[in-house]
Amino acid sequence: GSSGTAEAKKQALETAGVKVGKTPSETAELARELYKAL
């Protein structure tokens, strides 16, 4: 959406069970783990 802060959106995703990286490198690591699980 176009409303709400980035932090609020991050919280909403995490509440829904989505892992969210705090940094680009952390996000990349989460993506690597996800691909390994496929």
C-alpha positions in Angstrom: 0.0 0.0 0.0 0.8 3.6 -0.2 0.0 4.5 3.5 1.8 3.7 6.7 5.5 3.7 7.6 8.0 1.2 6.5 8.3 0.0 10.1 4.6 -0.5 10.4 4.6 -2.5 7.1 7.5 -4.6 8.4 5.6 -5.3 11.6 2.5 -6.3 9.7 4.6 -8.7 7.5 6.3 -10.3 10.5 3.0 -10.7 12.3 1.7 -12.6 9.2 4.7 -14.9 9.5 6.9 -13.3 6.8 10.6 -13.0 7.6 11.8 -9.5 6.9 15.5 -8.6 6.7 16.7 -5.5 8.5 19.5 -4.9 6.0 20.0 -5.7 2.3 22.5 -8.4 3.3 20.2 -9.9 5.8 17.4 -10.0 3.2 19.8 -11.7 0.8 20.6 -14.3 3.5 16.9 -15.0 4.1 16.4 -15.4 0.3 19.3 -17.9 0.1 17.7 -19.9 3.0 14.3 -19.9 1.2 15.8 -21.1 -2.1 17.7 -23.9 -0.2 14.4 -25.1 1.2 12.8 -25.5 -2.3 
